[in-house]
Amino acid sequence: TAKLFAAACEVGAVVSEQPPSTAAFLANFGLNFGISFQLVDDIIDYDATDSDIGKQVGDDFREGKVTLPVLLAYIRGGRQDQEFWKRTIENGELCDGDLACAISLMKKYAVLNDLRKRAGEYASAACKALDGFPDSPERRSLIEATKFCANRSY
């Protein structure tokens, strides 16, 4: 996601023959924006309601996707918690209540809060990458979009 965002932001500068420094600033913006966006996307799969996101919460979990929230909960957990993650994610053995248990473990180890903070840090870095550009409606729009994405709940 981050590389795609970086390329999408950089390509405009390249195609319009802007200086390499401009392309680099925009690529840096896109990379940090993309990381922030993906972190929040991963958080939402465990910290939203179905009505918020228009799909079922826990789709990544049910599909056995090893996302950063899963990795952090695994690393921070004890042996019993790690066995839970191995059973559900690695082996794909899901039982009723496993999603609720996964969410509970993420909250127990402050995974989602820490990732939300980290997403904010990447969003700040994205906005900082725009410091080389003059104030304009376009720059302000990019900053607002970045802040929105870092704080979104859907």
Secondary structure, 3 states (H helix, E strand, C coil): CHHHHHHHHHHHHHHCCCCHHHHHHHHHHHHHHHHHHHHHHHHHCCCCCHHHHCCCCCHHHHCCCCCHHHHHHHHHCCHHHHHHHHHHHHCCCCCCCHHHHHHHHHHHCCHHHHHHHHHHHHHHHHHHCCCCCCCCHHHHHHHHHHHHHHHCCC
